[in-house]
Amino acid sequence: MTKTLTIAVLAGLLVLFIGGAAAQPRTGGKVLATGEFIQADPTNSRHRGKGRLTAYADRIEFGEAFEVPLGPKYHVYLMLDAEIRSNDDISIGRLIDLGRLRHFKGAQTYEIPRGIDLANWGSIIIYCEGFETLISPAGLSFNREAVR
């Protein structure tokens, strides 16, 4: 192999290894719920989000229009409660960490851990662990036909 081709192959493997390919939405599966990221506190323009999400039994997909402001240590959490509007609404025992936010903009996918029934959960939030603050919640609106 040439040196250039070897570097290209290794770079491609590195992207797969660190999750670059997993960040792209997959196709297939029954849509269980949708949601819209919002600015929970209208007086705080730094903590906001926009864009839609689609939830399947095994994953959450953020659409191309997803966007949050830059910040440190953002995580994606699945929350039991549907109406998350402030830090006071967040309880450690009522969430599951789906992982660190991969990108501040654009489509990305987060796996739902095995054994988790999405129908028992109410929202997805973007949370800044660096400053321990809510960035943007998205309440889940369930497709009642799909979750029966």
Secondary structure, 3 states (H helix, E strand, C coil): CCHHHHHHHHHHHHHHHHCCCCCCCCCCCCCCEEEECCCCCCCCCCCCCECEEEECCCEEEECCCCECCCCCCEEEEEECCCCCCCHHHCCHHHEEEEEECCCCECCEEEECCCCCCHHHCCEEEEEECCCCEEEEEEECEECCCCCC
